[in-house]
Amino acid sequence: MNENIERELIAIIQPDGRYALDWQYLAQGIPQAAEEWQENFYAEYIADGAYAWWSLGVSKINHDLSESMQYLYKVTATFVKNLIRTPGLELLREQAVVTHLLFCAA
C-alpha cells in the first residue's frame, strides 16, 4: 500500500445488482490490523469473489469496517448463520446448484 495515501475497503452495489469492492481514500489512517485484513480480503476477492463472500460470512471481525463493508458483513454472516441452521441440508448437498451471480468479481 502507498504509505502517503490512507484508504479503506468499501462495497459497491453495481447497476446489475452484483457487489464489488473498491477503495475509498481517507483523511486519516486506519489501525494496522484493519489495514492488513482489508488488503488480505481484497486479494482473496480478486482471486475468487464467490469464495471471498463466503469467507466474509464466516469471519469473526474484531476491528472497524467501512459502513458498506459492515452491511455486507451482516448480510453474509446472516446468510451463513441461516444456512447452517437449515435442517436436512446435509441430505440435499449433492442436489444443490450453487450460483454466485450477485457476489462475483466483475
C-alpha positions as CSV (number, residue, x, y, z in Angstrom):
1,M,0.0,0.0,0.0
2,N,1.2,3.5,-0.8
3,E,2.4,5.0,2.6
4,N,1.3,8.5,1.7
5,I,-2.4,7.6,0.9
6,E,-4.7,6.2,3.5
7,R,-7.6,4.2,2.3
8,E,-10.3,1.7,3.4
9,L,-12.2,-1.0,1.6
10,I,-15.8,-0.3,0.6
11,A,-18.5,-2.3,-1.0
12,I,-20.4,-1.1,-4.0
13,I,-23.7,-2.4,-5.4
14,Q,-23.3,-2.3,-9.2
15,P,-26.2,-1.4,-11.5
16,D,-26.8,-5.1,-12.4
17,G,-27.1,-5.9,-8.6
18,R,-23.7,-7.5,-8.1
19,Y,-21.4,-6.4,-5.3
20,A,-17.9,-5.1,-6.0
21,L,-15.1,-3.9,-3.8
22,D,-13.2,-0.6,-4.2
23,W,-11.0,1.7,-2.1
24,Q,-12.1,4.9,-0.5
25,Y,-9.4,7.4,0.3
26,L,-9.4,8.8,3.9
27,A,-8.0,12.0,5.5
28,Q,-6.6,9.9,8.4
29,G,-5.2,6.4,8.7
30,I,-6.8,3.2,10.0
31,P,-5.3,0.7,12.5
32,Q,-2.6,-1.6,11.1
33,A,-4.7,-4.7,11.9
34,A,-7.6,-3.3,9.9
35,E,-5.4,-2.3,7.0
36,E,-3.8,-5.8,6.8
37,W,-7.2,-7.5,7.0
38,Q,-8.6,-5.3,4.2
39,E,-5.5,-5.9,2.0
40,N,-5.8,-9.7,2.5
41,F,-9.6,-9.8,2.0
42,Y,-9.3,-7.7,-1.2
43,A,-6.6,-10.1,-2.6
44,E,-8.9,-13.0,-1.7
45,Y,-11.8,-11.2,-3.5
46,I,-9.7,-10.7,-6.7
47,A,-8.6,-14.3,-6.7
48,D,-12.1,-15.8,-6.1
49,G,-15.0,-13.4,-5.5
50,A,-17.6,-16.1,-4.5
51,Y,-15.2,-17.7,-2.0
52,A,-14.4,-14.2,-0.6
53,W,-18.0,-13.5,0.2
54,W,-18.3,-16.9,1.9
55,S,-15.1,-16.2,3.8
56,L,-16.5,-12.9,4.9
57,G,-19.7,-14.5,6.2
58,V,-17.7,-17.0,8.4
59,S,-15.2,-14.5,9.7
60,K,-15.0,-13.0,13.1
61,I,-14.2,-9.4,12.5
62,N,-12.6,-7.6,15.5
63,H,-12.0,-4.2,14.0
64,D,-13.9,-1.4,12.3
65,L,-15.0,-1.7,8.7
66,S,-16.5,0.9,6.4
67,E,-20.3,1.2,6.7
68,S,-20.8,-0.5,3.4
69,M,-18.5,-3.4,4.4
70,Q,-20.3,-3.7,7.8
71,Y,-23.5,-4.0,5.9
72,L,-22.1,-6.7,3.6
73,Y,-20.6,-8.5,6.6
74,K,-24.0,-8.6,8.2
75,V,-25.6,-9.9,5.1
76,T,-23.1,-12.6,4.5
77,A,-22.9,-13.6,8.2
78,T,-26.7,-13.9,8.3
79,F,-26.7,-16.0,5.2
80,V,-24.1,-18.4,6.7
81,K,-25.9,-18.5,10.0
82,N,-29.2,-19.4,8.4
83,L,-27.6,-21.9,6.1
84,I,-26.0,-23.9,8.9
85,R,-29.4,-23.9,10.7
86,T,-31.2,-25.4,7.8
87,P,-32.4,-28.9,8.7
88,G,-31.7,-31.6,6.1
89,L,-29.1,-29.6,4.3
90,E,-26.6,-32.4,4.6
91,L,-29.0,-34.8,2.9
92,L,-29.5,-32.4,-0.1
93,R,-26.0,-31.3,-0.7
94,E,-25.4,-33.5,-3.8
95,Q,-28.5,-31.9,-5.4
96,A,-27.5,-28.3,-4.7
97,V,-26.9,-26.0,-7.6
98,V,-24.7,-23.1,-6.5
99,T,-24.6,-19.9,-8.4
100,H,-22.9,-16.7,-7.4
101,L,-24.3,-14.1,-9.7
102,L,-24.6,-11.4,-7.0
103,F,-21.2,-11.9,-5.4
104,C,-18.9,-12.4,-8.4
105,A,-16.0,-10.1,-9.1
106,A,-16.6,-8.1,-12.2
